[in-house]
Amino acid sequence: MDKTSIIKTKPNGFIISAFDSDCGKTTITNMLLSVCTQKNILLQSYKIGADIFDPHSHCQYSNEVSLNL
């Protein structure tokens, strides 16, 4: 793939991450899910790890099931 095709490619997702826990990742994620849902933007949230609380809150803010990777 040459540089021009990389520049023209539109992103279809992003990752919210941090170096530590309790940094606000879930808060930011839930805010984004809420705004996208209000604007009828289709989305799918994912969670990495054994946390059961984040997927539940993702569902509350997006009305969609959050998948665990």
N, C-alpha and C positions, 0 to 999 in steps of 0.2 A: 504494500500500500504506500503510495507516495504522499508527500506532505499536503498537497492540495485536497486529496480525498479525506484526509484526517480533519482538515479545517472545515470542510463542508459537512462533515458528519455531525448530526445533532445528538446530544446526549439523551438517553432514554431512562436515566435513573441517577441516583446519587446515594452516597453513604454518609450517615451522621456518626462520627466516632469521636473518642476522646482518649486521653492517656490514663484516666482513672475513673472510678465509679463516683457517683454523686456530683457529676459535672453539669448536669442539665440535659443530657441526651434525650431522655424520655420526654421532658417538658417541651423541648424544641420539636421533637417528632410529633407529639400530640398537637401542638399549635399548627404545624404544617398540615397534618392530616385534617384538622378541623377546617382550616381555610380552604384547602382543596375540595373537601366535601361540600362546603357551602357554595363554592363556585362550580360545582358539578364536574370537577376534574377527576377522571378515572385514575385510580392508583391502587397499588398493592404494597402493603408494608410487610417487612420481614424482620425477624429477630434471630440473633445468633446467641445460643446459650440456653441454659436450663431455667431461665427466669420465667415464671408463670404470670407475673403481674403486668409486665410490659405488653405482651400480646393482648391481654384483656383490655388494657387501657387503649391500645391501638384500635381495637374493635369498637370501643365506645365512641371514639372521635371520628372514625371513618365509616362505620356501619359495614365493615368488611372484616373477614377473618384474617388475622395476622398469621403468616406462616413462619415456622421456625426452620432455619437452615441448619 
